[in-house]
Amino acid sequence: MRFSAGTVFYAATIGISFIEPGAALAVQFALADTATEQEQAAKQVLTELDKLQADDAEFERLSFPITSALNMTPRCAALR
């Protein structure tokens, strides 16, 4: 079974919370901020993609990182 680095890091903060609750909470807030930034960036890309045609070079440029990331997930790898 594979876990993302974020999942492993979050699990570690749970363990740290028993030793130093304040530090663990600060790390969890930082992770949440990063997730929010990533979500906003993804929404912006999807908005831009929505304005383009699939045969547009800009569509390919914007969608490549998304399709590459999806192809690296275990579920998509199993479908290949």
N, C-alpha and C positions, 0 to 999 in steps of 0.2 A: 504494500500500500504506500502511495506517495502523498506527501503533504507539501503545501506551498511553504515558502520561507516565512510568510506572514503568519500562517497557522502555527508553525513551530515556535515562532517568536512569541505569539500570543500565549501559547501554552506555557512557555517559560515564564512569562510575566505572572501567570497564576501561581506557579511555584514560588516566585520571588515575593509575591504578595504576602505569603506567610512569614517571610523574614523582614521585609521592608515594604509595607503597604503603600507608602507615599511614592516610592520609586516606581513600583509596578503600575500605579494609577497614572503617573506621568507618561510612562511608556505606552500605556493603552490609549491615552489621549493623542499621543503622537501618531500611533497607528491609525486611529480614527480620522485624524486630519489628513493623513496620506491617502486613505481610502476615499475620502470626500473629494480631494483634489483629482484623483484618478477618475472618479465618477464624472466630475464636471468636464474633464478633458475628453472622456469617451462620449459624453452627450454632445460636445462641440463637434467632434469628428462625425458623429451620426447625423447631425444637422447639416454639415457640409456635404456628406454623401447623399443625403436626401435631395439636394439641389442639382446633382449631377446625373448624367446618363452613364450606364455601365460601360459603354465603349469609350468614355472620356479618359484620357491619360491621368488626369487628376484623381479620378475615381480609383484607378489602379494604385496610385501612389498612397492615397489615404487608406484604402482597404487592405493593402499588403500587410502592415503590422498586425492587423486584427486576424486575418486569415492565418498568418504565420503562428501567432500565439495559440489560436485554436487548434492548429495541427500538432502542437506540442503537448496538448493535454492528453492524459492517459486514455480517456474515452475515445477521442478522435484517432489516436494512434491504434487503438484496438480495431477500429473500423477500416483501417488501410489494408 
